[in-house]
Amino acid sequence: MMANNTESEKEIRKLNERWAAAVEAKDIDAILANYIDDVIVFDVPPPLQINGKDAYRKNWENFLKNFKGTVKCEFKNTQITSGQDVAFLTTLTRIGDKAIPESGSWVRVTVGYRKINGKWLATHEHISIPAAGGSQ
């Protein structure tokens, strides 16, 4: 049976919007709500590979300490590809200080999702910074 990809894409887009709201609220539990426990993450800050939601929580705790004021999370060029039980989201993301409009760096983000027991969960995430000299 073929999945309604449009409906799946809408669900993934809503997940991403809730994730952004959680980042802006600095709510780590909500940020991690849609990750499997043994998620694999390649993030910008070390370590090179993060294994598991608990380890990823530490990266978020350290990252959010950088913001004394209100956080703003922005996306551009978001694309979602989905099937019945697997989906991928790619986007450019910037997390910065809301009071400073151009703060934060744009990073590339790819998230792999699986639909488990009727719920989309992130199983793999890769965040990277474009190499110097790259263009948008």
TAURWO-V121985 format. One record per backbone hydrogen bond with DSSP energy under -0.5 kcal/mol. CO is the residue of the C=O (numbers start at 1). NH is the residue of the N-H. E is the energy in kcal/mol with one decimal. If there is no record, write none. Layout:
co->CO nh->NH e->E
co->CO nh->NH e->E
//
This chain:
co->3 nh->5 e->-1.5
co->4 nh->8 e->-2.2
co->5 nh->9 e->-3.1
co->6 nh->10 e->-2.1
co->7 nh->11 e->-2.2
co->8 nh->12 e->-2.5
co->9 nh->13 e->-2.5
co->10 nh->14 e->-2.3
co->11 nh->15 e->-2.2
co->12 nh->16 e->-2.3
co->13 nh->17 e->-2.2
co->14 nh->18 e->-2.6
co->15 nh->19 e->-2.4
co->16 nh->20 e->-2.3
co->17 nh->21 e->-2.2
co->18 nh->22 e->-2.2
co->19 nh->23 e->-2.3
co->20 nh->24 e->-2.6
co->21 nh->25 e->-1.6
co->22 nh->27 e->-2.6
co->23 nh->26 e->-1.2
co->24 nh->71 e->-0.8
co->26 nh->28 e->-1.0
co->27 nh->31 e->-2.3
co->28 nh->32 e->-2.2
co->30 nh->33 e->-0.7
co->32 nh->35 e->-1.6
co->34 nh->122 e->-3.8
co->36 nh->39 e->-1.5
co->37 nh->53 e->-2.6
co->39 nh->52 e->-3.6
co->40 nh->125 e->-2.2
co->41 nh->43 e->-0.6
co->41 nh->50 e->-3.1
co->42 nh->127 e->-3.5
co->47 nh->43 e->-0.5
co->49 nh->51 e->-0.5
co->50 nh->41 e->-2.5
co->50 nh->52 e->-0.6
co->52 nh->56 e->-1.9
co->53 nh->57 e->-2.2
co->54 nh->58 e->-1.1
co->55 nh->59 e->-1.2
co->56 nh->60 e->-2.1
co->57 nh->61 e->-2.7
co->58 nh->62 e->-2.4
co->59 nh->63 e->-2.6
co->60 nh->64 e->-2.9
co->61 nh->65 e->-1.0
co->63 nh->66 e->-1.7
co->64 nh->67 e->-1.5
co->66 nh->68 e->-0.7
co->70 nh->98 e->-3.0
co->72 nh->96 e->-2.5
co->74 nh->94 e->-2.2
co->76 nh->92 e->-2.5
co->79 nh->90 e->-2.7
co->81 nh->88 e->-2.9
co->85 nh->115 e->-2.2
co->86 nh->83 e->-2.9
co->87 nh->113 e->-3.4
co->88 nh->81 e->-2.5
co->89 nh->111 e->-2.6
co->90 nh->79 e->-2.9
co->91 nh->109 e->-2.6
co->92 nh->76 e->-1.8
co->93 nh->107 e->-2.6
co->94 nh->74 e->-2.8
co->94 nh->96 e->-0.5
co->96 nh->72 e->-2.9
co->96 nh->98 e->-0.5
co->97 nh->100 e->-1.7
co->99 nh->101 e->-0.6
co->100 nh->103 e->-2.3
co->105 nh->95 e->-0.5
co->107 nh->93 e->-2.7
co->108 nh->128 e->-2.2
co->109 nh->91 e->-2.2
co->110 nh->126 e->-2.6
co->111 nh->89 e->-2.3
co->111 nh->113 e->-0.5
co->112 nh->123 e->-2.9
co->112 nh->124 e->-1.4
co->113 nh->87 e->-2.0
co->114 nh->116 e->-0.8
co->114 nh->121 e->-2.5
co->116 nh->119 e->-1.6
co->119 nh->116 e->-2.9
co->121 nh->114 e->-2.4
co->122 nh->36 e->-2.4
co->123 nh->40 e->-1.6
co->124 nh->112 e->-3.2
co->125 nh->42 e->-2.6
co->126 nh->110 e->-2.2
co->128 nh->108 e->-3.0
co->131 nh->134 e->-1.8
//
